[in-house]
Amino acid sequence: MKIQINRKQLAGVLSRCVNFVLKEEEAISQVLIVASSPNRLEFNATNLDVGIRIGTTCTAVEIEGSCVIPSGRVAKILNEMTEEEIDVIGEDTGHVFIKSASSKFNFVTFKTEEFSLLPSMANAKSFSVLGAQLKSLFAVGYACAKESARYTLNGILFSIRGSNLDSVATDGKRL
């Protein structure tokens, strides 16, 4: 894979990915980048509990493919660089290079086949909600379990039936 992308754009997307999936106790965050024509990129990040997929464009996709990058280390480097346009080159050997006019960085990472992909949501149900209505859907959040030992009760169930959307939460005592 070989792409050319704006440094600030790449730093922004990596930041959103890492902030979404990174837990406090985790020190390493990996992001899978999939490049396809015409100038389309897809960023995938997961910590095996939650995941995020962000699509964006880039300046150029010279060679289609994918690579895994250590997002925390790359984000720090991007913040220190001064050039606007950078190249990201991913090789099948597990090496990723970030190049600009004045610098080149080499990262050893794992192969893309070892990255846990997010499931496809192509056939999933979807709905649209106004902001004011969205707040009322989370009004049941007080009933969610707070302790991590009961992780199955830590969320809110959203149930779609026809044009109705119901939300339910429990901590084992309240419903």
N, C-alpha and C positions, 0 to 999 in steps of 0.2 A: 504494500500500500504506500502511496506517496500523495500527499496533499499539500496545498498551500493555503494558509488561513491567516486572518488577522489575529494578532497576538491577544488583544483585549477581548475579542469575541471568544477565542478558545478559553481564556482564563475565566470568563464569565460563565460559560457552559460547565466547565469543570467545577467551579465553585458551587453552582446549583446542584450538580450531581452529588458532590461530596457532602454538602450541608444536609441533603435529604436523607442519605443512607448512613452516614457515619455515626456510630455510637460513641459515647464518651470513653469506653474502655478499649476501643479499637485504635490502633496506631497506623494501620495501613488501609488504604482504600484504592481499589483498582477500578478503572473505567475502560470499557470496551468501546472502541470507535470503529464503526463500519462506514466505509466510503463507497459511494456509488455515483454514477453519472446521472444527470448532469449536475455536478458540484453539490451533491447532497451528502450530508453526514448524519449518522445516527449515533448518539451516545447512550450507552447502557451502563447502569451502576446498580449494584445490589449488595446487601449484607446478609442475604439469605432469609431475612425476615420481611424486608420491604425492598422494592426496586423502583427505578425510574428510567424512563426512556425519553430522550429529548432529541428532536430532529432540528437540524439547522442547515444552512448553506455555507459554502466556503469559497475562496477565491478560485481554486482550481483543484480538480481531481485528476492527477496525472496517471496514476495507476490505481485501479479499484482494488479493494481488499479490506482487511481489518487488522487491528492491533490492539493490544492491551497496554495501558500506560499506568504507572504509579501516580495517581492524580495529585496527591499531596505534594510530592517532590516536584512534579512538573509545574504545579501552580506557583510554588515559591520561585522557581526559575523564571517563569513567565512574568512575574511581578518585578523582577530585577532587570529584565531585558529592556532595551530601548528601541529596537527595531519594531516596526509595525507589522510587517509580513514575515511569517516563519514557515518553514517546511517541516512536516512530520512524516517520517519514513519508518514504516514497520516492516520487519523482515521475518520470514518463516522461522528463523533460528531463535526467535524470542528476544531479539534486540530491537529497540526503538530509538531512533535518532531525532533530535530536535535541532534544526539548523536555522541560522540566520546569517546575515552578511558578515558578522564579526565573531560568531561563536557556534560551537557544535557540542551537543550533549548526547551521551550514549547511556541508555538504560537497559538493564537486563530484566526481563519480566517473563511471565509464563505465557504459554501459547494460547491462542484464541480458542482452541478446542477445549481447553480446561476451564474456560469462563462459564459460569452458570447463567444461562440466558433466561430472560423473563418469558413467561408464557405468552403466546399470541392472544390478543384481545379482539380479534377480528369479528367473532360472533357474539361478543358480550352485549348484554343489554346496556343501554345508555339512557340518560335523561338530562333535562335542563332544568335548573332551579334558579330563581331570582335570589339575589343576595339576602334580602330580608327573610325569605322563606328558608334559606339555608341555615340561618341562625336558629330557627325554631326546630330544625331537624336534630341539632346537637343539644337541645334542651334536656334530653334524657341522659346526658353524659355524667351527671352526678351519680348515677347508679352503677357506673362501671367500677370494676374491682381496681383498687389502687396498687395492691401488692403484685409483684412479678411471679410469685409462686402459683397464682391462678391465672396464667396467661390466656387461657381460653375464655375468660370472662372480662378481658381488658378492653374490649372493643364495643362498637355499636353495630347492630345488625340493621342494614337497610334492605327492605323488602319492596320490590316493585310488583304491583298487581294492577294490570291495565294502566289507568292514568293515575293511580294512587301510589304514593311512596310513604311507607311506614318506617319508623325508626324505633328500635327496642334495645335496651341495655339492662344488664343485671350484674350483681356482684355475688349472687348466690342467696342473698337475703331479700333484696329489693328487686322489683321488676319495673 
